[in-house]
Amino acid sequence: MKVLKTKEYIKLAGKKKKEWDPNPWAVCHTTVNKDEDPEKFERCVKKVKKKQTSSDIEIKKSEKEKKWIQKAVPESHEGKFGEWCKRNGFSGVCQECINKAVSAGGHAAKMANFAINVSKGKYHHPNK
């Protein structure tokens, strides 16, 4: 399967979660002397903690976006193309059914194209 490297894909691919989060106190201790400026040290610790939690939220959002396909097709439409194939003499969704649906045009062709797109390479367009 070919991966389309969009800007969003490249952005998310570059942001991989580390196996461990750095200790905020250790990070700030290297840049701020907590004995000389304790307020600045506390601000630094809070900022590092905030960055860690926001990166966790971004990773969770990207994981949810992977499941976009479930939202694309309402549950009431599940199996509609398989039903269409059975009504037209096929045992279910197969390459021959897809070929017939694409040549028929209209809504059947749209369902066939969707089946091709979500089949992970199992089915292909008739002209290929």
Secondary structure by P-SEA (a helix, b strand, c coil): ccccccaaaaaaaacccccccccaaaaaaacccccccaaaaaaaaaaaaaaaaaaaaaaaaaaaaaaaaaaaccccccaaaaaaaaaaccccccaaaaaaaaaaccaaaaaaaaaaaacccccccccc
